[in-house]
Structures are given as structure tokens and as C-alpha cells.
Amino acid sequence: MQFNLHLNSVTVLGHSESKQHEAEQLGAASYEILRATEDFDRLSNQFDFILNTTAVKLNIDNYLKLLTVNGIFCYVGLSTDKQEFHIIGMFLKQETITVSNVGGIVMTQEMLDFAAANNVKPKIEMVGIDEVPNAYKRILGSDVHYRFVIDMSTLE
């Protein structure tokens, strides 16, 4: 597999101002706050690809309206809640909803090679095994700016 990533610009879509500064520091060209229908309407047909990293139920129809023709909405954050959408909107613009999961050792190595070649560095928050319940509560409360990584040395 080859990663040929040609980005014109990256926009971070959020629900509050809390992560705007970090998004700018990480290189986002813009940050858009999506709270009301008008916010989604203002940005309709502007994105080729949306990478959903949240683990909450979304109004998928609102996000699909943001996509251009042949646009892709990709889940990497998965909610256990049922996700619903109206298919007619997807039909009109030939949109795709997909998911991405860890693809095994080969795909993981290719991703790491891509990250190294493009100077992409992770931002994480290290937690001990005893902090996992609190970390999970923070995930549910949208109080996470990065990914949690469990310090395996805390396992006993």
C-alpha cells in the first residue's frame, strides 16, 4: 500500500473553542465550530474527506452535507450508539461512509514509515493502569485532547 497524501488544506471541525489553539499549532489551516444547523449549512459542499475521530453519536446527515461530490466520511473513533442517516443525500452526491481499523503489522509499518517521512509526530497522554477508569470517564466527557496510551510498566 502506498500513501499518497496531497492536502490542499486541513480544517478541524469542533464543537467548542477549546481545541482551536492546538489545531492551529498542529498545522490546521482553519478551525470551524459546528453547533447549529446554520454552521453546517455555511460549510456545505466544502470537504472532500472528513476523518471522524470522536467516539460519540453524531447527526451524520449534518456531516454528509459538508462533503463534496464523491466525498468520504471515515470513522476512526467508534461509538457503541446506533448511527443513522438518510441514504438519499448520499445517493445524490455519491458519498461514501467507511471505517478504518488497524490493518495488521504491514499496514501499521507503512503508516509509521509515512509518518517518519513526513515528520508526523504523535501527541499522547500517558496513563497508568490504575488511571484507566478516569481516562475512560474523560473520553465520555470529551475531555481528551490526544490519545491515551497505557504505560505498560504499571501492569503488575
C-alpha positions in Angstrom: 0.0 0.0 0.0 1.2 3.5 -0.8 0.2 6.6 1.0 0.0 9.5 -1.5 -1.4 12.3 0.6 -1.8 15.6 -1.2 -3.5 18.0 1.1 -4.7 21.4 -0.1 -5.6 22.3 3.5 -6.8 20.8 6.7 -9.8 22.1 8.6 -10.5 20.9 12.1 -14.2 20.6 12.9 -15.0 21.1 16.6 -18.0 21.8 18.9 -16.2 24.4 21.1 -13.3 26.8 21.1 -11.3 24.5 23.5 -9.1 22.9 20.9 -8.7 25.7 18.4 -5.3 26.8 19.6 -4.0 23.3 19.5 -5.4 22.7 16.0 -3.5 25.8 14.8 -0.3 24.7 16.5 -0.6 21.3 14.7 -0.9 23.0 11.3 -4.6 23.2 10.6 -5.4 25.9 8.1 -8.7 26.6 9.8 -10.9 25.6 12.7 -14.7 25.6 12.4 -17.1 25.3 15.3 -20.2 23.3 14.4 -23.1 23.7 16.9 -26.2 24.7 14.9 -27.7 23.8 11.6 -26.6 27.2 10.2 -23.0 26.2 10.9 -23.3 23.1 8.8 -25.2 25.0 6.1 -22.5 27.6 5.8 -19.9 24.9 5.2 -21.9 22.6 2.9 -20.1 21.0 -0.1 -16.7 22.1 1.0 -14.8 18.9 2.1 -13.6 16.0 0.1 -12.8 13.9 3.2 -13.9 14.0 6.8 -12.0 11.9 9.3 -14.2 11.4 12.4 -12.0 10.8 15.5 -14.9 11.2 18.0 -16.5 8.3 19.8 -19.9 9.8 20.2 -23.2 9.6 18.3 -23.3 12.3 15.5 -26.0 13.6 13.3 -24.4 12.0 10.2 -26.7 13.9 7.8 -25.2 17.2 9.0 -21.7 16.0 8.3 -22.6 14.4 4.9 -23.9 17.8 3.7 -20.4 19.1 4.3 -19.0 16.7 1.7 -18.4 17.4 -2.0 -19.5 15.0 -4.8 -17.7 11.7 -4.2 -16.7 12.8 -0.7 -15.8 10.3 2.0 -16.7 10.3 5.7 -14.4 7.9 7.6 -14.8 6.7 11.1 -11.7 6.0 13.2 -13.5 6.9 16.5 -16.3 4.4 17.1 -19.4 4.9 19.2 -21.4 2.0 20.5 -24.5 4.0 19.8 -26.5 3.3 16.7 -25.6 5.7 13.9 -28.4 6.7 11.5 -28.5 8.7 8.3 -30.7 9.3 5.3 -29.4 7.5 2.2 -31.0 9.8 -0.4 -28.4 12.5 0.4 -25.6 10.1 -0.2 -27.1 8.9 -3.4 -27.3 12.4 -4.9 -23.6 13.1 -4.3 -22.2 9.6 -4.4 -20.8 9.9 -0.9 -19.1 7.1 1.0 -19.2 6.3 4.6 -16.4 4.0 5.7 -14.4 2.9 8.8 -10.7 2.4 9.3 -9.2 0.0 11.7 -5.7 -1.2 12.4 -4.7 -3.3 9.4 -2.1 -5.5 10.9 1.7 -5.3 11.1 2.3 -4.5 7.4 -0.2 -1.6 7.3 1.0 -0.3 10.7 4.6 -0.3 9.5 3.6 1.6 6.3 1.8 4.2 8.4 4.8 4.6 10.6 7.1 4.9 7.6 4.7 7.6 6.2 4.7 9.5 9.5 8.5 9.4 9.7 9.0 10.5 6.1 6.6 13.4 6.6 7.6 14.4 10.1 4.2 13.5 11.6 4.6 13.1 15.4 2.0 11.8 17.8 0.6 13.7 20.7 -0.4 11.4 23.6 -1.2 11.4 27.2 0.4 8.6 29.1 -1.7 7.0 31.9 -1.0 4.2 34.4 -3.2 1.2 34.5 -4.9 2.5 37.7 -5.9 5.7 35.8 -7.8 3.8 33.0 -11.3 4.3 34.7 -10.7 8.0 35.0 -9.3 8.2 31.4 -12.5 6.5 30.2 -14.7 9.0 32.0 -12.7 11.8 30.4 -13.3 10.2 27.0 -17.0 10.1 27.6 -16.9 13.8 28.8 -14.9 15.0 25.7 -12.0 16.0 27.9 -9.3 14.4 25.8 -7.1 16.4 23.5 -4.9 13.5 22.4 -4.9 9.7 22.6 -4.4 7.9 25.9 -1.5 5.4 26.0 -1.3 3.0 28.9 2.1 2.8 30.5 2.7 -0.9 30.3 5.3 -0.8 33.1 2.4 -0.1 35.5 0.8 -3.5 34.9 1.5 -5.9 37.7 
